[in-house]
Every structure is written in structure tokens, then in C-alpha cells.
Amino acid sequence: MIDETKKSEPGNAPDVDAAASSEQSPADLAAAVETLKGQIDDLTDRLLRAHAEMDNLRKRADREKEETAKYAITRFARDVVTVADNFERAVQAVPPGAAEQDSALQSLVEGVSMTEREFLNVLERYGVKRVSPKGEMFNPHQHQAMMEMQNLEVAPGTILEVFQPGYLIEDRILRPAMVVVAKGGPRPAKPGEVSGSEAGEDPTGDPA
């Protein structure tokens, strides 16, 4: 009779070789922990970067939304400011002193001027402001020089006349002002610079 293969009985000790192979040395465990730490640090860094990118996208979207709201009427405003020009031309077309001699004409001029002021107030409520820079220094970002005129009484670059007022929408130029710019005359003193007369010098150049 052939003996049957003995079955493992309850309580028998496990195979020593199999148990030994399933266990890891402390060095292997330490290496695994370091690997996991590296993966955690990498995932944390990626997560922080993703949060930063999302925050930048949100800020950029908010900024674009704000700018769109501020400058949405730019095309409309550029066309409608010509209406204000017509109001001004209508008032300037009346000869000096003519309105005082004709009550009806005076009422008409006052009505046009009142309408112009209210029209400009409405534009300002929507961020559109008229620029009439007579007496100011020329700014190429806001003014368009139509001609130069010799004037020794003012500093070079002073705006002498305004052919057509300009307009700003918020902080952007909507239409540059068309101006006449002075040339010649005394140069403006630099900050901290003392002019000859203030320094006690005679205009001819001789010491006082």
C-alpha cells in the first residue's frame, strides 16, 4: 500500500525559508521610506505649482474682466465725443457781443452751453474725460502737435492753443488733443536748479 502525502496539520510551524524570504532588512525598509518621502515631496510640489497656476489664471481673468468692463465703450465713446465738438463749434460760431444784443440768440447760446456741460458730465460718469491742455507742457502721449509758434514769453514746449480738445477713457488716451506748441523762450528750470536771477546774477551776465 502506497503511503498518502501527509497533509499539514493545524499547529504545524510555517516553512522557515518562506518566512525568511518574505521579511525585509532594516536597510531595505529605510530605502523604501525614503523613496516614499521623495514621491510625497514631488506630489506636494506639483500640487503647490498647480495651485499657484490656478491662482494666476484667476487673477488674470479678473484683470481682463475689469479691463473689459472699463474700456467696453471705447469704440462708442470715440464716435460720440464728436457730438461735444459740435456743441463747442456752435458756441464759438456766434460772433463776440452778438448774443448780448439779441436775447433769443443769447438764450440759444446758453441752452447749447448747458447741453454741452451736461453731455460732458454724462461722459465723465462713464470714465470719459475731456483734455484741454492750454498752458500745459506738451505730452506726446496725450497731445498731437499741429504746428510750432515762436513765443519768447513761455518755456519751449508750452501749449499755446488747442485746435481740438482730446479725451481720455479712464487712464488711456481716447483721442489726442490737437495743439499749437511754443518754441524758443526760456528753458524750464530743472528740479533743484537755481536760475540766474535767483542766484543774484545780473541778466547781462555780470555778477550782482
C-alpha positions in Angstrom: 0.0 0.0 0.0 1.4 3.4 -1.0 1.6 6.0 1.7 -0.5 9.1 1.2 1.1 12.5 1.2 1.0 13.9 4.7 -1.2 16.9 5.0 -0.1 19.7 7.1 -1.8 19.6 10.4 -3.1 22.6 12.4 -0.4 24.0 14.6 2.4 22.9 12.4 5.2 25.7 12.1 5.3 27.5 8.7 8.1 27.0 6.3 11.2 28.8 7.8 12.6 29.5 4.3 9.4 31.1 3.1 9.1 33.3 6.2 12.6 34.5 5.9 12.2 35.4 2.2 9.1 37.5 3.0 10.8 39.7 5.6 12.9 42.8 4.6 16.0 44.1 6.2 16.0 47.5 8.0 18.1 48.9 5.2 15.5 47.9 2.6 12.7 49.4 4.7 14.7 52.7 5.2 15.3 52.9 1.4 11.5 52.3 0.8 10.6 55.0 3.3 13.0 57.5 1.6 11.5 56.6 -1.8 8.0 57.3 -0.5 9.1 60.6 1.1 10.6 61.6 -2.3 7.3 60.8 -4.0 5.3 62.7 -1.4 7.6 65.8 -1.8 7.3 65.6 -5.6 3.5 65.4 -5.4 3.3 68.2 -2.9 5.5 70.4 -5.1 3.3 69.6 -8.1 0.2 70.4 -6.1 1.6 73.7 -5.0 2.5 74.6 -8.5 -0.9 73.7 -9.7 -2.5 75.9 -7.1 -0.2 78.8 -8.0 -1.0 78.5 -11.7 -4.7 78.4 -10.9 -4.4 81.5 -8.8 -2.5 83.3 -11.5 -5.2 82.3 -14.1 -7.9 83.6 -11.8 -6.1 86.9 -11.2 -5.5 87.3 -15.0 -9.2 86.5 -15.7 -10.3 89.0 -13.1 -7.9 91.7 -14.5 -9.2 91.0 -18.1 -12.8 91.2 -16.9 -12.1 94.5 -15.1 -10.4 96.0 -18.2 -13.2 94.8 -20.5 -15.7 96.5 -18.2 -13.7 99.7 -18.1 -13.0 100.0 -21.8 -16.0 98.3 -23.3 -17.4 101.6 -24.6 -14.2 102.7 -26.2 -15.5 102.5 -29.8 -18.8 104.1 -28.9 -17.1 106.9 -26.9 -14.6 107.6 -29.8 -17.6 108.3 -32.1 -19.8 110.2 -29.6 -17.2 112.7 -28.5 -17.6 114.4 -31.9 -21.0 115.5 -30.6 -19.3 117.5 -27.9 -17.1 119.1 -30.6 -20.2 120.2 -32.4 -21.6 121.8 -29.3 -18.3 123.8 -28.9 -18.3 124.8 -32.5 -21.8 126.0 -32.3 -21.0 128.3 -29.4 -17.8 129.6 -31.0 -19.6 130.4 -34.2 -21.5 133.2 -32.5 -19.7 136.5 -33.1 -18.4 138.2 -29.9 -21.0 140.5 -28.5 -23.8 139.3 -30.7 -25.6 137.3 -28.0 -25.7 140.3 -25.7 -27.6 142.3 -28.4 -30.1 139.5 -29.2 -32.0 137.9 -26.3 -33.1 135.0 -28.5 -29.6 134.3 -29.6 -28.4 134.6 -26.0 -30.9 132.0 -24.9 -29.9 129.7 -27.7 -26.2 130.0 -26.7 -26.9 129.4 -23.1 -29.0 126.4 -23.9 -26.3 124.9 -26.1 -23.7 125.5 -23.4 -25.9 123.9 -20.8 -26.4 120.9 -23.0 -22.7 120.6 -23.7 -21.9 120.7 -19.9 -24.5 118.0 -19.2 -23.2 115.9 -22.1 -19.6 116.1 -20.7 -20.9 115.2 -17.2 -22.5 112.1 -18.6 -19.3 111.1 -20.4 -17.3 111.6 -17.1 -19.7 109.3 -15.3 -18.7 106.6 -17.8 -15.0 107.3 -17.4 -14.5 109.6 -20.4 -12.9 113.0 -19.7 -12.1 115.9 -21.9 -8.5 117.1 -22.1 -8.0 120.8 -22.9 -4.3 121.4 -22.1 -3.8 125.1 -22.9 -0.8 126.4 -20.9 0.5 122.9 -20.0 3.6 121.3 -21.3 3.4 119.2 -24.4 3.0 115.5 -23.8 3.4 113.3 -26.9 1.3 110.6 -25.3 -1.8 112.8 -24.9 -1.3 115.7 -27.4 -0.7 116.0 -31.2 1.3 119.0 -32.2 -0.2 120.6 -35.3 2.3 123.5 -35.5 5.0 125.3 -33.6 4.9 129.1 -32.8 7.7 131.4 -31.7 6.9 132.7 -28.2 9.7 134.0 -26.0 7.5 134.6 -23.0 6.9 130.9 -22.2 9.1 127.8 -22.0 9.6 125.7 -25.1 7.0 123.0 -25.3 4.3 125.0 -23.7 0.9 124.6 -25.4 -0.3 127.9 -26.7 -3.6 127.0 -28.3 -5.9 124.0 -28.6 -7.3 123.4 -32.0 -9.3 120.4 -30.8 -9.7 119.0 -27.3 -8.6 115.5 -26.5 -10.3 112.8 -24.5 -9.2 110.1 -22.0 -11.1 107.0 -21.1 -10.1 106.0 -17.6 -6.2 106.2 -17.9 -6.0 105.6 -21.6 -5.9 108.2 -24.4 -9.1 108.0 -26.5 -8.3 110.9 -28.8 -5.2 113.2 -28.6 -5.7 116.9 -28.3 -4.6 118.9 -31.4 -2.4 121.7 -30.2 0.0 124.6 -31.0 3.3 124.3 -29.2 5.7 127.1 -28.3 9.3 127.2 -29.4 12.1 129.4 -28.1 11.9 131.3 -24.9 13.5 130.4 -21.5 14.0 126.8 -20.8 12.2 125.4 -17.8 14.5 125.1 -14.7 15.3 121.5 -13.7 14.3 120.4 -10.2 16.8 121.9 -7.7 18.3 124.2 -10.3 18.5 127.9 -9.4 18.0 130.4 -12.2 20.5 133.2 -12.8 18.2 136.0 -11.3 17.6 133.9 -8.1 21.4 133.4 -7.8 21.9 137.1 -7.7 23.3 137.5 -11.2 22.6 140.4 -13.5 20.6 139.4 -16.6 23.6 140.6 -18.7 25.8 138.0 -17.0 27.7 140.4 -14.7 27.8 139.5 -11.0 25.4 141.5 -8.9 
